[in-house]
């Protein structure tokens, strides 16, 4: 219901914004203001008024509708699982695969086999245990969302209440009733009849209506004509009940604090209330006062009173600042006669908006096929009333027709349920955990054959299974990658002796992943096998992307491996935060600064002098890790404990410095030296690593196959 409400209300708000833009000056401002009542009604009453073919919910993809429906069912401790014949059976019990009368024995055996696979993959639980798990899961997610909403509601609503209380207190503390002789005769009787009083508040930036009373600044009260315009405006606010509507706007903004469309609607409605009051005030004062009234609005800008007010629940005459006041003056100049054609267009649009936003999707329910449908017949059969229905030939024919029509759909649902619902990737990894016979084959992935097959140039389609990626030079550590047709290159096994650890890590088909230099042992355990080790893996490679990832593993005595990782994105983000570049056009160099005050040196860019470099940035998607780099000399320190020797292990990340050239797209780095940054361990960081001691490495230059870009 919440998803449907947000979608329909957002479309309704967007439609009213378009209507406001198209009809500005062509319809009454009061009618324009009333359009926002549709939004308020939709937000106050979240239930849809039936279904219609005009509902905007019909435009949502079917998968989104089904997902929202399944999510709602799970919130009520229900589950939706595929049933035979491509239908769904919803039940509060554990999943049931229902057989359909009239199927042959082979089909029944097939359904039974599907059921056994699904229950085995999902790890079926007893009914009581499943209910408890769903109850705990529902509390953790739903309860957290409700708590988050409540905190936002209290924060926004509390701020609005506090602002209004403080402003009302300021008004009551500093107000002085305006003498009756200063009130123009036109309004003396009107205000008295409605029990309204006029107060003068010293320093008040803008006239406003608080409760039933009008508050004006001392300077505004000194000018009789301005005072008459102010009283007319605020009196119209009172007639329109804008105090109540302002409270309603604040309430809806607090309730729907997470929806930016609601905030935009509240802001636009507040401005439209001022336009409607301007129109009503001119009607009350008389047409000759129209332009004089506009000059009064301009006087507030001259006094500097057009700033944003601090009380969202009260209508101010200078609401919205300079832009809003100028819009109101422009509206005052549009004195042309309203055309009935535009009024008819607005009314037609309102009817269309109501049909789109106040009704639900008009879709066929695939879970019920009618009185003679499969689910209706089965339900009747279970309740003791299906005997007569199943006896007729029409019922059997209808059921058979449904089965045939949904045969393809059932196959799709079966595959999706087994591969996605019943067996996620993580579960698939665990299922393959005990199947180590594939590792003993030690087959390697045929990279060239795979890409030839992908491009239709021959080659063989790869088999699902594990492939040996690389092995440490001493043969102590082996890495195996998993390829499946469903998930592609995803999954890694780390084998150390008899210990095998399975990890959810992506990799790619590349010869560069096969090098033994991609693994390095940092520390050995007492049994001689590696305890602490690291490896790098190419996760993505294409004509313009080369994404490496760095991993460090710590093997416990139990054989399990604790993992830390550092990605190319982490390194580029660090470089953008700590490194800065200055272009010296005359010297044709780029000066590199670290952390604001550490000068690293300069990069010669004379090769690009004709292209006039305009900016310098770190090139994304080109980071490269070296596990056995040259290392760094130990920095001077008063404490040897600050920089222990063990962190200087030569683990390096190389980053490319790219130039933004005048009139050229992308970043250009061909032939430029790279930045080398030391990678050290840091248990306090999110990744487990820390980057430090960057330097310009003149021994390496960046190369690329795509002309250096």
GICOR-V872328 format. One record per backbone hydrogen bond with DSSP energy under -0.5 kcal/mol. CO is the residue of the C=O (numbers start at 1). NH is the residue of the N-H. E is the energy in kcal/mol with one decimal. If there is no record, write none. Layout:
co:CO nh:NH e:E
co:CO nh:NH e:E
This chain:
co:1 nh:5 e:-2.6
co:2 nh:6 e:-2.6
co:3 nh:7 e:-2.3
co:4 nh:8 e:-2.6
co:5 nh:9 e:-2.6
co:6 nh:10 e:-1.9
co:7 nh:11 e:-2.2
co:8 nh:12 e:-2.4
co:9 nh:13 e:-2.6
co:10 nh:14 e:-2.5
co:11 nh:15 e:-2.4
co:12 nh:16 e:-2.1
co:13 nh:17 e:-2.2
co:14 nh:18 e:-2.0
co:15 nh:19 e:-2.3
co:16 nh:20 e:-2.6
co:17 nh:21 e:-2.1
co:18 nh:22 e:-2.2
co:19 nh:23 e:-1.8
co:21 nh:24 e:-0.6
co:23 nh:26 e:-2.2
co:23 nh:27 e:-1.2
co:26 nh:339 e:-0.8
co:28 nh:32 e:-2.1
co:29 nh:33 e:-2.2
co:30 nh:34 e:-1.8
co:31 nh:35 e:-0.9
co:32 nh:35 e:-0.6
co:33 nh:36 e:-1.3
co:34 nh:37 e:-1.8
co:35 nh:38 e:-1.4
co:35 nh:39 e:-0.6
co:36 nh:40 e:-2.2
co:37 nh:41 e:-2.6
co:38 nh:42 e:-2.2
co:39 nh:43 e:-2.4
co:40 nh:44 e:-2.1
co:41 nh:45 e:-1.9
co:44 nh:46 e:-0.5
co:48 nh:50 e:-1.5
co:50 nh:360 e:-3.2
co:52 nh:55 e:-1.2
co:52 nh:362 e:-0.6
co:55 nh:58 e:-1.5
co:56 nh:59 e:-1.6
co:57 nh:60 e:-1.0
co:61 nh:64 e:-0.5
co:61 nh:65 e:-1.7
co:62 nh:66 e:-2.6
co:63 nh:67 e:-2.4
co:64 nh:68 e:-2.3
co:65 nh:69 e:-2.2
co:66 nh:70 e:-3.0
co:67 nh:71 e:-2.6
co:68 nh:72 e:-2.1
co:69 nh:73 e:-2.1
co:70 nh:74 e:-2.5
co:71 nh:75 e:-1.6
co:72 nh:76 e:-0.7
co:73 nh:76 e:-0.9
co:73 nh:78 e:-2.0
co:74 nh:77 e:-1.7
co:79 nh:81 e:-0.5
co:79 nh:91 e:-1.3
co:81 nh:89 e:-1.9
co:83 nh:86 e:-1.0
co:84 nh:87 e:-0.8
co:87 nh:83 e:-4.3
co:88 nh:90 e:-0.5
co:89 nh:81 e:-1.2
co:89 nh:91 e:-0.5
co:91 nh:79 e:-1.3
co:96 nh:98 e:-0.8
co:98 nh:84 e:-1.2
co:100 nh:103 e:-1.7
co:104 nh:108 e:-1.9
co:105 nh:109 e:-2.4
co:106 nh:110 e:-2.2
co:107 nh:111 e:-2.5
co:108 nh:112 e:-2.3
co:109 nh:113 e:-2.3
co:110 nh:114 e:-2.5
co:111 nh:115 e:-2.6
co:112 nh:116 e:-2.2
co:113 nh:117 e:-2.3
co:114 nh:118 e:-2.7
co:115 nh:119 e:-2.7
co:116 nh:120 e:-2.1
co:117 nh:121 e:-2.6
co:118 nh:122 e:-2.6
co:119 nh:123 e:-1.1
co:119 nh:124 e:-1.8
co:126 nh:130 e:-3.0
co:127 nh:131 e:-2.4
co:128 nh:132 e:-1.9
co:129 nh:133 e:-2.6
co:130 nh:134 e:-2.8
co:131 nh:135 e:-2.3
co:132 nh:136 e:-2.5
co:133 nh:137 e:-2.9
co:134 nh:138 e:-3.0
co:135 nh:139 e:-2.0
co:136 nh:140 e:-2.2
co:137 nh:141 e:-2.0
co:138 nh:142 e:-2.0
co:138 nh:143 e:-0.8
co:139 nh:143 e:-1.1
co:139 nh:144 e:-0.5
co:141 nh:145 e:-2.3
co:142 nh:146 e:-2.7
co:143 nh:147 e:-2.3
co:144 nh:148 e:-2.5
co:145 nh:149 e:-2.6
co:146 nh:150 e:-2.5
co:147 nh:151 e:-2.4
co:148 nh:152 e:-2.2
co:149 nh:153 e:-2.9
co:150 nh:154 e:-2.7
co:151 nh:155 e:-2.3
co:152 nh:156 e:-2.8
co:153 nh:157 e:-2.7
co:154 nh:158 e:-2.2
co:155 nh:159 e:-2.1
co:156 nh:160 e:-2.2
co:157 nh:161 e:-2.6
co:158 nh:162 e:-2.6
co:159 nh:163 e:-2.6
co:160 nh:164 e:-2.4
co:161 nh:165 e:-2.6
co:162 nh:166 e:-2.5
co:163 nh:167 e:-2.2
co:164 nh:168 e:-2.8
co:165 nh:169 e:-2.3
co:166 nh:170 e:-2.1
co:167 nh:171 e:-2.3
co:168 nh:172 e:-2.5
co:169 nh:173 e:-1.9
co:170 nh:174 e:-1.6
co:171 nh:175 e:-1.2
co:174 nh:202 e:-0.7
co:176 nh:200 e:-3.8
co:179 nh:182 e:-1.5
co:179 nh:183 e:-0.5
co:180 nh:183 e:-1.0
co:184 nh:187 e:-1.5
co:184 nh:188 e:-1.2
co:185 nh:189 e:-0.8
co:187 nh:191 e:-2.8
co:188 nh:192 e:-1.7
co:189 nh:193 e:-2.3
co:190 nh:194 e:-1.1
co:191 nh:196 e:-3.0
co:192 nh:195 e:-1.2
co:197 nh:214 e:-2.7
co:198 nh:178 e:-2.8
co:199 nh:216 e:-2.3
co:200 nh:176 e:-1.7
co:201 nh:204 e:-1.6
co:201 nh:218 e:-0.6
co:207 nh:317 e:-2.6
co:208 nh:210 e:-0.5
co:208 nh:215 e:-2.7
co:209 nh:211 e:-0.5
co:209 nh:315 e:-0.5
co:210 nh:213 e:-1.7
co:213 nh:210 e:-2.2
co:214 nh:199 e:-3.0
co:215 nh:208 e:-2.3
co:216 nh:201 e:-2.8
co:217 nh:221 e:-1.6
co:218 nh:222 e:-0.7
co:219 nh:222 e:-0.5
co:220 nh:223 e:-0.8
co:222 nh:224 e:-0.6
co:223 nh:227 e:-2.5
co:224 nh:228 e:-2.1
co:225 nh:229 e:-1.9
co:226 nh:230 e:-2.4
co:227 nh:231 e:-2.7
co:228 nh:232 e:-2.0
co:229 nh:233 e:-2.2
co:230 nh:234 e:-2.7
co:231 nh:235 e:-2.2
co:232 nh:236 e:-1.8
co:233 nh:237 e:-1.7
co:234 nh:238 e:-1.9
co:235 nh:239 e:-2.1
co:236 nh:240 e:-2.2
co:237 nh:241 e:-0.6
co:237 nh:242 e:-2.2
co:238 nh:241 e:-0.8
co:241 nh:244 e:-0.6
co:241 nh:245 e:-1.8
co:242 nh:246 e:-2.4
co:243 nh:247 e:-1.8
co:244 nh:248 e:-2.2
co:245 nh:249 e:-2.4
co:246 nh:250 e:-2.1
co:247 nh:251 e:-2.4
co:248 nh:252 e:-2.5
co:249 nh:253 e:-2.3
co:250 nh:254 e:-2.1
co:251 nh:255 e:-2.5
co:252 nh:256 e:-2.8
co:254 nh:257 e:-1.0
co:256 nh:259 e:-1.9
co:258 nh:260 e:-0.7
co:259 nh:262 e:-0.7
co:259 nh:263 e:-1.3
co:260 nh:264 e:-2.3
co:261 nh:265 e:-2.3
co:262 nh:266 e:-2.5
co:263 nh:267 e:-2.3
co:264 nh:268 e:-2.4
co:265 nh:269 e:-2.7
co:266 nh:270 e:-1.8
co:267 nh:271 e:-1.7
co:268 nh:272 e:-2.4
co:269 nh:273 e:-1.8
co:270 nh:274 e:-1.1
co:271 nh:275 e:-1.8
co:272 nh:276 e:-2.5
co:273 nh:277 e:-1.9
co:274 nh:278 e:-2.4
co:275 nh:279 e:-2.1
co:276 nh:280 e:-2.2
co:277 nh:281 e:-2.8
co:278 nh:282 e:-2.2
co:279 nh:283 e:-1.7
co:280 nh:284 e:-1.9
co:281 nh:285 e:-2.8
co:282 nh:286 e:-2.4
co:286 nh:289 e:-1.6
co:287 nh:290 e:-1.9
co:289 nh:293 e:-2.6
co:290 nh:294 e:-1.5
co:291 nh:295 e:-1.8
co:292 nh:296 e:-1.6
co:293 nh:297 e:-1.7
co:294 nh:298 e:-1.9
co:295 nh:299 e:-1.6
co:296 nh:300 e:-0.8
co:297 nh:300 e:-0.8
co:297 nh:301 e:-0.8
co:298 nh:302 e:-1.8
co:299 nh:303 e:-1.5
co:300 nh:305 e:-2.7
co:301 nh:304 e:-1.2
co:311 nh:314 e:-1.2
co:315 nh:209 e:-1.5
co:316 nh:319 e:-1.2
co:318 nh:321 e:-1.5
co:320 nh:324 e:-0.7
co:321 nh:325 e:-2.3
co:322 nh:326 e:-2.4
co:323 nh:327 e:-1.8
co:324 nh:328 e:-2.1
co:325 nh:329 e:-2.2
co:326 nh:330 e:-2.2
co:327 nh:331 e:-2.0
co:328 nh:332 e:-1.7
co:329 nh:333 e:-1.2
co:330 nh:334 e:-0.6
co:331 nh:334 e:-0.8
co:333 nh:335 e:-1.6
co:339 nh:342 e:-0.5
co:339 nh:343 e:-1.3
co:340 nh:344 e:-2.4
co:341 nh:345 e:-2.1
co:342 nh:346 e:-2.5
co:343 nh:347 e:-2.4
co:344 nh:348 e:-2.4
co:345 nh:349 e:-2.5
co:346 nh:350 e:-2.5
co:347 nh:351 e:-2.1
co:348 nh:352 e:-2.3
co:349 nh:353 e:-3.0
co:350 nh:354 e:-2.5
co:351 nh:355 e:-2.1
co:352 nh:356 e:-2.1
co:353 nh:357 e:-3.0
co:354 nh:358 e:-2.3
co:356 nh:56 e:-2.3
co:358 nh:49 e:-3.5
co:360 nh:52 e:-1.8
co:361 nh:363 e:-1.0
co:364 nh:366 e:-0.8
co:365 nh:368 e:-1.1
co:370 nh:373 e:-1.5
co:373 nh:377 e:-2.2
co:374 nh:378 e:-2.6
co:375 nh:379 e:-2.7
co:376 nh:380 e:-2.2
co:377 nh:381 e:-2.3
co:378 nh:382 e:-2.4
co:379 nh:383 e:-1.5
co:380 nh:385 e:-3.1
co:380 nh:386 e:-1.1
co:381 nh:384 e:-1.1
co:385 nh:389 e:-0.6
co:386 nh:390 e:-2.4
co:387 nh:391 e:-0.7
co:389 nh:392 e:-0.8
co:392 nh:396 e:-1.3
co:393 nh:397 e:-2.7
co:394 nh:398 e:-2.5
co:395 nh:399 e:-2.4
co:396 nh:400 e:-2.5
co:397 nh:401 e:-2.5
co:398 nh:402 e:-2.1
co:399 nh:403 e:-2.1
co:400 nh:404 e:-2.3
co:401 nh:405 e:-2.6
co:402 nh:406 e:-1.8
co:404 nh:407 e:-1.1
co:406 nh:410 e:-2.9
co:407 nh:411 e:-1.9
co:408 nh:412 e:-1.9
co:409 nh:413 e:-2.6
co:410 nh:414 e:-2.9
co:411 nh:415 e:-2.3
co:412 nh:416 e:-2.7
co:413 nh:417 e:-2.9
co:414 nh:418 e:-2.3
co:415 nh:419 e:-2.7
co:416 nh:420 e:-2.6
co:416 nh:421 e:-1.6
co:417 nh:422 e:-4.9
co:424 nh:428 e:-2.4
co:425 nh:429 e:-2.1
co:426 nh:430 e:-1.9
co:427 nh:431 e:-2.4
co:428 nh:432 e:-1.6
co:430 nh:433 e:-1.1
co:432 nh:435 e:-0.9
co:434 nh:436 e:-1.6
co:435 nh:438 e:-0.6
co:436 nh:440 e:-1.2
co:437 nh:441 e:-0.8
co:438 nh:441 e:-0.7
co:438 nh:442 e:-0.7
co:439 nh:442 e:-0.7
co:443 nh:468 e:-2.8
co:445 nh:447 e:-1.3
co:446 nh:450 e:-2.0
co:447 nh:451 e:-2.2
co:448 nh:452 e:-2.3
co:449 nh:453 e:-2.3
co:450 nh:454 e:-2.3
co:451 nh:455 e:-2.0
co:452 nh:457 e:-3.2
co:453 nh:456 e:-0.9
co:465 nh:483 e:-2.4
co:467 nh:469 e:-0.5
co:467 nh:481 e:-2.8
co:470 nh:479 e:-2.7
co:472 nh:475 e:-2.5
co:476 nh:497 e:-0.5
co:477 nh:472 e:-2.9
co:478 nh:495 e:-2.8
co:479 nh:469 e:-2.8
co:479 nh:470 e:-1.1
co:480 nh:493 e:-2.7
co:481 nh:467 e:-2.6
co:482 nh:490 e:-1.4
co:483 nh:465 e:-2.5
co:484 nh:488 e:-2.5
co:488 nh:484 e:-1.7
co:488 nh:490 e:-1.3
co:489 nh:507 e:-1.5
co:491 nh:482 e:-2.3
co:492 nh:503 e:-3.3
co:493 nh:480 e:-2.3
co:493 nh:495 e:-0.6
co:494 nh:496 e:-0.6
co:494 nh:501 e:-2.2
co:495 nh:478 e:-2.1
co:496 nh:499 e:-2.1
co:499 nh:496 e:-2.7
co:501 nh:494 e:-2.6
co:503 nh:492 e:-2.5
co:503 nh:505 e:-1.4
co:505 nh:491 e:-2.8
co:508 nh:510 e:-1.0
co:510 nh:513 e:-1.3
co:511 nh:514 e:-1.5
co:512 nh:515 e:-0.6
co:515 nh:518 e:-1.5
co:516 nh:519 e:-1.5
co:518 nh:536 e:-2.0
co:520 nh:534 e:-2.7
co:523 nh:531 e:-3.0
co:523 nh:532 e:-1.9
co:525 nh:528 e:-1.7
co:529 nh:525 e:-3.0
co:531 nh:555 e:-3.4
co:532 nh:522 e:-2.5
co:532 nh:523 e:-2.4
co:533 nh:553 e:-2.9
co:534 nh:520 e:-2.9
co:535 nh:551 e:-3.0
co:537 nh:539 e:-0.8
co:537 nh:549 e:-2.0
co:538 nh:508 e:-1.1
co:540 nh:547 e:-2.5
co:545 nh:542 e:-2.6
co:546 nh:548 e:-0.8
co:547 nh:539 e:-2.3
co:547 nh:540 e:-1.3
co:548 nh:568 e:-0.7
co:549 nh:537 e:-2.3
co:550 nh:566 e:-2.8
co:551 nh:535 e:-2.3
co:552 nh:564 e:-2.1
co:553 nh:533 e:-2.2
co:554 nh:556 e:-0.6
co:554 nh:562 e:-2.7
co:556 nh:559 e:-1.8
co:560 nh:556 e:-2.6
co:562 nh:554 e:-2.1
co:564 nh:552 e:-2.5
co:566 nh:550 e:-3.2
co:567 nh:571 e:-1.7
co:568 nh:572 e:-2.4
co:569 nh:573 e:-2.3
co:570 nh:574 e:-2.0
co:571 nh:575 e:-2.4
co:572 nh:576 e:-2.3
co:573 nh:577 e:-1.3
co:574 nh:578 e:-2.3
co:575 nh:579 e:-2.4
co:578 nh:595 e:-3.2
co:578 nh:596 e:-0.5
co:580 nh:593 e:-2.7
co:582 nh:584 e:-0.5
co:582 nh:591 e:-2.9
co:583 nh:585 e:-0.8
co:584 nh:588 e:-1.3
co:584 nh:589 e:-1.7
co:588 nh:605 e:-2.2
co:589 nh:584 e:-3.2
co:590 nh:603 e:-2.1
co:591 nh:582 e:-2.1
co:591 nh:593 e:-0.5
co:592 nh:600 e:-2.6
co:592 nh:601 e:-0.9
co:593 nh:580 e:-2.6
co:594 nh:597 e:-1.2
co:594 nh:598 e:-2.4
co:597 nh:599 e:-0.8
co:598 nh:594 e:-3.0
co:598 nh:600 e:-0.6
co:601 nh:592 e:-2.7
co:603 nh:590 e:-2.0
co:605 nh:608 e:-1.9
co:606 nh:609 e:-1.6
co:608 nh:611 e:-1.2
co:608 nh:612 e:-0.6
co:609 nh:612 e:-0.7
co:611 nh:662 e:-1.6
co:612 nh:662 e:-0.9
co:615 nh:660 e:-3.0
co:617 nh:658 e:-3.3
co:619 nh:622 e:-0.6
co:621 nh:546 e:-2.4
co:623 nh:548 e:-0.5
co:624 nh:654 e:-3.2
co:626 nh:652 e:-2.8
co:639 nh:642 e:-1.1
co:639 nh:643 e:-0.6
co:641 nh:644 e:-0.5
co:644 nh:647 e:-1.3
co:645 nh:648 e:-1.6
co:647 nh:649 e:-1.5
co:650 nh:629 e:-2.8
co:650 nh:652 e:-0.6
co:651 nh:679 e:-2.7
co:652 nh:626 e:-3.1
co:653 nh:655 e:-0.5
co:653 nh:677 e:-2.2
co:654 nh:624 e:-1.7
co:655 nh:675 e:-2.9
co:656 nh:619 e:-2.5
co:656 nh:658 e:-0.6
co:658 nh:617 e:-2.3
co:659 nh:661 e:-0.8
co:659 nh:668 e:-2.3
co:660 nh:614 e:-3.5
co:660 nh:615 e:-1.1
co:661 nh:664 e:-1.7
co:668 nh:659 e:-2.7
co:669 nh:672 e:-2.1
co:672 nh:702 e:-2.8
co:674 nh:676 e:-0.5
co:674 nh:697 e:-2.5
co:675 nh:655 e:-2.7
co:676 nh:695 e:-2.0
co:677 nh:653 e:-2.2
co:678 nh:680 e:-0.5
co:678 nh:692 e:-2.0
co:680 nh:690 e:-2.8
co:682 nh:685 e:-1.3
co:687 nh:565 e:-0.5
co:688 nh:682 e:-2.1
co:690 nh:680 e:-2.7
co:692 nh:678 e:-1.8
co:695 nh:676 e:-2.6
co:695 nh:697 e:-0.7
co:696 nh:698 e:-0.9
co:697 nh:674 e:-0.9
co:697 nh:700 e:-1.2
co:700 nh:674 e:-0.9
co:702 nh:671 e:-3.0
co:706 nh:709 e:-1.3
co:708 nh:669 e:-2.3
co:708 nh:670 e:-0.7
co:709 nh:667 e:-0.5
